[in-house]
Amino acid sequence: MNVPAYLDRIGHKGPTEPTSETLRLLHRRHLETVPFENLDISRSRPIMLDENRILHKIVEERRGGFCYELNSAFAALLRALGFQVALLSGRVTHADGSDGPEFDHLALRVDVERSWLADVGFGDSFLEPLLLQPAIEQKQEAGVFRIVETRGSLAVERQQPDLSWKPEYRFTLTPRLFQDFTAMCHFHQTSPDSHFTQNRICSVAVPNGRITLADLKLITTKDGTRQERLLASEDERRAVLEQSFGIIL
């Protein structure tokens, strides 16, 4: 773990002591600099649950990744800085309200002063860690979130414009080993039933919004206003990846 290189990758020049404020700053900087992306899957480049390989991809190659890569790398950084971190298994909630399988998502529990849910690998979600305290509303720039107890587990929910609550994923606080996620990591990059094999996605948080490239569709959200533009070619797509996400394939 090259801590200075990782901190430079996410542009963090602030404190590094293991405090809740440091965690908050690192979490937000990570989401604003390291894209959520699955571009290796369409290129048939295997994603292996190997910490050194993942760190090289994110720090040296200046790439992003999906949850197994982003949150495992963030966990390694936090541990190197002295944080207490546990890997958690999440089950992503589908549009019909059903839950995905165990190990469908990797999230983090970070214990510093209090217990926090950290997640830099879910895409468009909370920008700062959520206090692991059920039933309280936690307002952030990205919206209002809460953690609720339901069916013997916990769920992250996001408030919708009509003030209803939409679940994002369900999880438990059982600590997991990194290799426990191997089968689902393989599924998500090989199965035709995985949404990661069906679309190329690259998304990163920006001040007061988000920029996303979904195949050839460029989506920009700023202060709640969404704009979409269809790119003309693969050459333009590669140019957008470099200019907007810092990714050179």
WOFEN-V950073 format. One record per backbone hydrogen bond with DSSP energy under -1.0 kcal/mol. CO is the residue of the C=O (numbers start at 1). NH is the residue of the N-H. If there is no record, write none. Layout:
CO & NH
CO & NH
This chain:
1 & 3
2 & 6
3 & 7
4 & 8
5 & 9
6 & 10
7 & 12
17 & 19
19 & 23
20 & 24
21 & 25
22 & 26
23 & 27
24 & 28
25 & 29
26 & 30
27 & 31
28 & 32
30 & 34
31 & 205
35 & 65
36 & 203
38 & 41
40 & 45
41 & 44
48 & 50
50 & 54
51 & 55
52 & 56
53 & 57
54 & 58
55 & 59
56 & 61
57 & 63
65 & 37
66 & 69
66 & 70
67 & 71
69 & 73
70 & 74
71 & 75
72 & 76
73 & 77
74 & 78
75 & 79
76 & 80
77 & 81
78 & 83
79 & 82
84 & 111
86 & 109
87 & 176
88 & 107
90 & 105
91 & 170
92 & 100
94 & 97
98 & 94
101 & 104
105 & 90
107 & 88
108 & 118
109 & 86
110 & 116
112 & 114
114 & 112
115 & 132
116 & 110
117 & 130
118 & 108
123 & 125
130 & 117
131 & 133
138 & 145
140 & 143
143 & 140
144 & 159
145 & 138
146 & 157
147 & 135
148 & 155
150 & 153
153 & 150
154 & 171
155 & 148
156 & 168
157 & 146
158 & 166
160 & 163
164 & 160
166 & 158
168 & 93
169 & 156
170 & 91
171 & 154
177 & 180
178 & 181
179 & 182
181 & 185
182 & 186
183 & 187
184 & 188
187 & 190
187 & 191
191 & 194
194 & 197
195 & 199
200 & 215
201 & 38
202 & 213
203 & 36
204 & 211
206 & 209
208 & 223
209 & 206
210 & 221
211 & 204
212 & 219
213 & 202
214 & 217
216 & 231
217 & 214
218 & 229
219 & 212
220 & 227
221 & 210
222 & 225
225 & 222
227 & 220
229 & 218
233 & 237
234 & 238
235 & 239
236 & 240
237 & 241
238 & 242
239 & 243
240 & 244
241 & 245
241 & 247
